[in-house]
Structures are given as structure tokens and as C-alpha cells.
């Protein structure tokens, strides 16, 4: 399929939760979306503005071929848990290096990068440290880059929302209550804060960044309008979801840390996730509202009530 270079944006991770929303937003903006996919669909989509290219961010040659004829790239690939087949270093650092090199080779000038809130050099969690290392590669590149650091992203079909729905239905561990990590002997103290952001708001900014020079060579922290504790966030879902309300109880950090050192089958968290949950994940949105006029992130309660019917629980 022939496309116009000025309109074609390559999206890595375009088949994922955030990626699908980004692709929709690209199409709404009148652009072409080229999706890098490890597994090709059985047939190309009917929408001629969407194109799939077979490739892998860990295979440089496939990346270079997919990059040809693109004006920009939105790099979304990342993992929240390491597996036997992929480490944080591979998924965050090596993948980013490969994408940057392929973009330079193909003459792609515009680069939008998804990092994570909390990414920093001295982070305790490997997830945050490898996200930071990827950022350093982006900032050292010759590309015209923008970095976003979203916090907890929610939305229909998202991993977090799916997990909360299963907790509420009693279909996922711990089955009898909706859990969070807390301090103290019983997990009821020193509860950390979070600032959940709707996936469509994330996608809006990623695509709008292609359009404004103000975002060039800038790093933005990204969250929603609500800063709340984990129990407060879970209560929003508890209220919105149909059926009996569930108890919301804390799991002590000391217990979660001990369990994560000897992971049991079905344990829904790992050591990195426990460490990340032990610190606030909130941010200041003033830079976003300054450089993206009119951007108003949607409140958690409003968003959840709007999309809850689409996730198959009503």
C-alpha cells in the first residue's frame, strides 16, 4: 500500500492496550498508521489508513524495513513483568536503542516515546531504572523527540481494569476482597497515592505532540486530574461495578515482599511491583496544560462509569 510520508506514523506496540487507542487517534487526525506486529493479522484491515508490517523491536532489520517512508514513530513497547523470554533490559533499553537507530537510518525525524512515571537513575525497581536508561538514549539521539511518563493507565480492556473487575467478581486472587499494599503490621498504614489516567487521554497527547513544536525535546509527566490513595481508587470501581460491594483490604508490604521473594504459582505480583507500590505515583500537570492548550484529563469516576458497560460485566 502506498502512503504519503508526511502522514505515515509507525507505532510499535500498536496492537496493545495503549497502542490501539493511539492508532484510533492517529486515524482521527487524518494520518496513516503503520503498526509493527510480531504476529500478522490473517488479513489487512479494511481501513486503508492502517497498515501492518511484520517485525520485532529486537530485530533491527525488520525495524528498518518498517520505518521506510514514515514521517514519525511512536514507540510504546514495554513490559511490566520480566519473563523467561524477555527482560526489562531487552524490552526497554535494547528495544529503544534499536528503534532509534532504525529511525535515524530511515530518515525519520519525529520520535514520541512512552516511559513511565517514577523513571529515574536511583530507582529501587528495575522497571523504573530501565525506563530511565531508555530515556537517556532518547535524549542523546539526534532525533526530534518527546518523552511522556504516564502513571497508572486505565480504560476498557486494560490490564489494570480487567484485574480490578476480576477482584470485584471474586474471580482472581485473593478472591474474597479487593487488595492494595499498605504499611504497618496489617497493611492499613502509610497508604501511597496514585493518579490514574484514562488511556484515551494518553493517546490524545501522544498524537498532539506530533503537531506542536512546543513539545520538542521535552519530557512530560502524565496523570489524570485525581490524586488519591489506592483504597480510594478501588472504591471508585467498587461503586461503579454491578453486584455486591467487595471489602477493600490492605496487604502489608512486609508480607508482599516476603511472598515476592519466593513467587508462588498464581501470585499476581512480583518484587518490582511491590517496590513501586511503596512510593507515590503522582505528578504535576502544569507543563502539559501549558504546552497542550485545551487538554483536560478526565476524572476517574466519570470515565469508569462511562466505559464500564463496554467491558462485559453489565
C-alpha positions as CSV (number, residue, x, y, z in Angstrom):
1,X,0.0,0.0,0.0
2,X,1.3,3.4,-1.0
3,X,1.2,6.1,1.7
4,X,2.3,9.7,2.0
5,X,5.4,10.0,4.1
6,X,4.2,13.2,5.8
7,X,1.1,11.4,7.1
8,X,2.5,8.0,8.0
9,X,3.4,7.2,11.6
10,X,4.9,3.9,12.7
11,X,3.6,2.6,16.0
12,X,5.4,0.0,18.0
13,X,3.2,-1.8,20.4
14,X,0.3,-0.8,18.2
15,X,-1.8,-3.9,18.9
16,X,-1.6,-3.4,22.7
17,X,-3.9,-1.6,25.1
18,X,-2.4,1.8,24.7
19,X,-1.4,1.2,21.1
20,X,-4.9,0.6,19.9
21,X,-6.1,3.9,21.4
22,X,-3.1,5.7,19.8
23,X,-3.9,4.2,16.4
24,X,-7.5,5.3,16.6
25,X,-6.4,8.8,17.5
26,X,-3.9,8.9,14.6
27,X,-6.7,8.0,12.2
28,X,-9.0,10.6,13.6
29,X,-6.2,13.2,13.0
30,X,-6.1,12.2,9.3
31,X,-2.9,10.3,9.4
32,X,-1.8,6.9,8.2
33,X,-0.9,4.3,10.9
34,X,1.7,1.6,10.3
35,X,1.7,-1.0,13.0
36,X,4.8,-3.1,13.8
37,X,3.5,-6.6,14.7
38,X,5.2,-9.8,15.7
39,X,2.1,-11.7,14.6
40,X,0.4,-10.5,11.5
41,X,-3.4,-10.5,11.3
42,X,-5.0,-13.0,9.0
43,X,-5.8,-10.2,6.6
44,X,-5.0,-6.5,6.3
45,X,-7.7,-4.3,7.9
46,X,-10.4,-2.8,5.6
47,X,-9.4,0.7,6.7
48,X,-6.8,1.7,4.1
49,X,-5.3,4.1,6.6
50,X,-4.0,1.2,8.7
51,X,-1.1,-1.0,7.6
52,X,0.6,-3.9,9.4
53,X,4.3,-4.6,8.9
54,X,5.8,-7.8,10.3
55,X,8.7,-7.1,12.7
56,X,10.1,-7.1,16.2
57,X,11.7,-4.3,18.1
58,X,14.5,-6.7,19.0
59,X,15.2,-7.4,15.3
60,X,16.8,-4.3,13.8
61,X,16.5,-5.3,10.1
62,X,12.7,-5.7,10.4
63,X,12.5,-2.3,12.1
64,X,14.5,-0.6,9.4
65,X,12.2,-2.0,6.7
66,X,9.0,-1.0,8.6
67,X,10.4,2.5,9.1
68,X,10.8,3.2,5.4
69,X,8.5,6.0,4.2
70,X,7.4,7.2,7.7
71,X,7.5,10.7,9.0
72,X,7.5,9.7,12.7
73,X,7.4,6.9,15.1
74,X,5.5,6.4,18.4
75,X,7.4,3.9,20.5
76,X,5.1,2.2,23.1
77,X,6.7,-1.2,23.6
78,X,7.3,-2.1,27.2
79,X,6.7,-4.8,29.8
80,X,5.6,-4.7,33.4
81,X,6.9,-8.1,34.3
82,X,10.0,-10.0,33.2
83,X,9.6,-13.4,31.7
84,X,11.9,-16.2,30.7
85,X,11.9,-14.9,27.2
86,X,12.2,-11.1,27.8
87,X,14.0,-9.0,30.4
88,X,13.4,-5.3,31.3
89,X,16.8,-4.5,29.7
90,X,15.7,-6.1,26.4
91,X,12.2,-4.7,26.3
92,X,13.1,-1.2,27.4
93,X,16.7,-0.4,26.7
94,X,17.7,-2.6,23.8
95,X,14.3,-2.1,22.0
96,X,14.6,1.6,22.3
97,X,18.2,1.6,21.0
98,X,17.0,-0.4,18.0
99,X,14.1,1.8,17.3
100,X,16.3,5.0,17.5
101,X,18.9,3.5,15.2
102,X,16.3,2.4,12.6
103,X,14.6,5.8,12.7
104,X,17.9,7.5,12.0
105,X,18.8,5.2,9.2
106,X,15.4,5.7,7.6
107,X,15.5,9.5,8.0
108,X,12.6,9.6,10.4
109,X,12.8,12.9,12.2
110,X,9.9,12.8,14.8
111,X,10.0,10.4,17.7
112,X,7.5,10.0,20.6
113,X,8.5,7.8,23.5
114,X,6.5,6.2,26.3
115,X,8.4,6.0,29.5
116,X,6.9,5.7,33.0
117,X,6.2,7.9,36.0
118,X,8.9,7.2,38.5
119,X,11.6,6.5,36.0
120,X,14.9,7.7,37.5
121,X,18.5,6.7,37.8
122,X,18.4,5.8,41.5
123,X,15.1,3.9,41.4
124,X,14.7,0.8,43.6
125,X,12.7,-1.1,40.9
126,X,14.5,-2.5,37.8
127,X,11.4,-1.4,35.8
128,X,12.0,2.2,36.6
129,X,15.7,2.0,36.2
130,X,15.5,0.5,32.7
131,X,12.8,3.0,31.7
132,X,15.3,5.7,32.8
133,X,18.1,4.2,30.8
134,X,15.9,4.2,27.7
135,X,15.1,7.9,28.3
136,X,18.8,8.7,28.3
137,X,19.2,7.0,24.9
138,X,16.3,9.1,23.5
139,X,17.7,12.4,24.8
140,X,21.2,11.6,23.5
141,X,19.8,10.9,20.0
142,X,19.8,13.3,17.1
143,X,16.0,12.8,16.6
144,X,13.4,15.4,17.4
145,X,12.0,13.6,20.4
146,X,9.3,13.9,23.1
147,X,9.0,11.7,26.1
148,X,5.9,11.0,28.1
149,X,5.9,9.4,31.6
150,X,2.4,8.2,32.3
151,X,1.4,6.8,35.6
152,X,-1.3,4.1,36.1
153,X,-3.3,3.9,32.8
154,X,-6.9,2.7,33.0
155,X,-9.6,2.0,30.4
156,X,-11.7,-0.8,29.0
157,X,-9.7,-3.9,28.2
158,X,-6.7,-2.6,30.1
159,X,-4.8,-5.0,32.3
160,X,-5.4,-3.0,35.4
161,X,-9.1,-2.5,34.8
162,X,-9.5,-6.2,33.9
163,X,-7.8,-7.2,37.2
164,X,-10.0,-4.9,39.3
165,X,-13.1,-6.3,37.6
166,X,-12.0,-9.9,38.4
167,X,-11.2,-8.9,42.0
168,X,-14.7,-7.4,42.4
169,X,-16.2,-10.6,40.9
170,X,-14.1,-12.8,43.2
171,X,-12.5,-14.5,40.2
172,X,-8.9,-13.6,40.8
173,X,-6.6,-13.9,43.9
174,X,-7.2,-13.0,46.7
175,X,-10.8,-13.8,45.7
176,X,-12.6,-12.5,48.8
177,X,-11.6,-8.8,48.8
178,X,-10.0,-6.1,46.6
179,X,-6.4,-5.7,47.7
180,X,-3.8,-3.0,47.9
181,X,-0.4,-2.7,49.5
182,X,-0.1,-0.8,52.8
183,X,2.3,-0.2,55.6
184,X,2.2,-1.3,59.2
185,X,1.6,-4.8,60.6
186,X,-1.8,-5.2,59.0
187,X,-1.3,-3.1,55.9
188,X,-3.6,-0.3,57.0
189,X,-0.9,2.4,57.4
190,X,1.2,4.6,55.1
191,X,-1.0,4.1,52.0
192,X,0.6,5.5,48.9
193,X,-1.1,7.8,46.4
194,X,-1.8,7.2,42.7
195,X,-3.0,9.5,39.8
196,X,-4.8,7.2,37.3
197,X,-5.1,8.5,33.7
198,X,-7.5,7.4,31.0
199,X,-6.0,5.6,28.0
200,X,-7.7,7.9,25.6
201,X,-6.2,11.0,27.3
202,X,-2.7,9.4,26.9
203,X,-3.4,8.7,23.2
204,X,-4.6,12.3,22.7
205,X,-1.3,13.7,23.9
206,X,0.9,11.3,22.0
207,X,-0.7,12.3,18.8
208,X,-1.0,16.0,19.6
209,X,2.8,16.0,20.3
210,X,3.3,15.4,16.6
211,X,1.6,18.7,15.9
212,X,3.3,21.1,18.3
213,X,6.8,22.4,18.3
214,X,6.5,23.2,22.0
215,X,6.7,19.5,22.8
216,X,10.0,19.0,21.0
217,X,12.9,17.9,23.3
218,X,10.5,17.9,26.3
219,X,9.8,15.3,29.0
220,X,6.3,15.3,30.4
221,X,4.9,13.5,33.5
222,X,1.4,12.4,32.8
223,X,-1.5,11.6,35.1
224,X,-5.2,12.2,35.5
225,X,-6.8,15.0,37.5
226,X,-7.4,12.9,40.6
227,X,-4.7,12.2,43.2
228,X,-6.0,9.5,45.6
229,X,-4.9,6.6,47.8
230,X,-5.2,3.1,46.4
231,X,-8.3,2.3,48.6
232,X,-10.0,5.5,47.3
233,X,-9.2,4.4,43.7
234,X,-10.5,0.9,44.3
235,X,-13.7,2.3,45.9
236,X,-14.5,4.1,42.6
237,X,-14.6,0.8,40.8
238,X,-16.3,-0.9,43.8
239,X,-19.2,1.6,43.5
240,X,-19.4,1.6,39.7
241,X,-19.3,-2.2,39.1
242,X,-22.6,-4.2,39.4
243,X,-23.2,-6.7,42.1
244,X,-22.3,-6.8,45.8
245,X,-19.7,-4.5,47.0
246,X,-16.4,-6.0,48.0
247,X,-14.3,-5.4,51.1
248,X,-11.1,-3.3,50.3
249,X,-8.2,-4.5,52.5
250,X,-4.5,-3.9,52.7
251,X,-1.8,-6.5,52.2
252,X,1.2,-5.5,54.4
253,X,4.3,-4.6,52.4
254,X,6.4,-6.9,54.6
255,X,4.2,-9.8,53.7
256,X,4.0,-8.9,50.0
257,X,7.8,-8.5,49.9
258,X,8.3,-11.9,51.5
259,X,5.9,-13.6,49.1
260,X,7.5,-12.0,46.1
261,X,10.9,-13.4,47.0
262,X,9.5,-16.9,46.6
263,X,6.9,-16.5,43.9
264,X,4.1,-19.0,44.1
265,X,2.1,-20.1,41.1
266,X,-0.7,-17.6,40.5
267,X,0.9,-14.9,42.6
268,X,-0.4,-11.7,40.9
269,X,2.5,-9.5,41.7
270,X,6.3,-9.5,41.7
271,X,9.1,-7.8,43.8
272,X,9.3,-4.9,41.4
273,X,5.6,-4.2,41.6
274,X,5.7,-4.3,45.4
275,X,8.5,-1.8,45.5
276,X,6.8,0.5,43.0
277,X,3.6,0.4,45.0
278,X,5.5,1.6,48.0
279,X,6.0,5.0,46.6
280,X,3.6,7.7,45.5
281,X,2.9,7.8,41.8
282,X,1.6,11.3,41.3
283,X,2.7,14.3,39.2
284,X,2.3,18.0,38.4
285,X,0.3,18.5,35.2
286,X,1.2,22.2,34.7
287,X,3.7,21.6,31.9
288,X,1.1,19.6,30.0
289,X,-1.6,22.2,30.3
290,X,0.9,24.9,29.3
291,X,2.1,23.1,26.1
292,X,-1.1,21.4,25.1
293,X,-3.8,24.1,25.4
294,X,-7.3,22.7,26.0
295,X,-6.1,19.4,27.3
296,X,-8.3,18.4,30.2
297,X,-7.8,14.9,31.6
298,X,-11.0,13.1,32.5
299,X,-11.8,12.2,36.1
300,X,-11.6,8.6,37.2
301,X,-15.2,8.3,38.5
302,X,-16.6,9.8,35.3
303,X,-14.5,7.7,33.0
304,X,-15.2,4.4,34.8
305,X,-18.9,5.0,34.8
306,X,-18.8,5.7,31.1
307,X,-16.8,2.7,29.9
308,X,-17.9,0.1,32.5
309,X,-20.7,-1.3,30.2
310,X,-18.2,-1.9,27.4
311,X,-16.1,-4.4,29.5
312,X,-18.7,-7.1,29.6
313,X,-19.8,-7.0,33.2
314,X,-23.3,-5.5,32.8
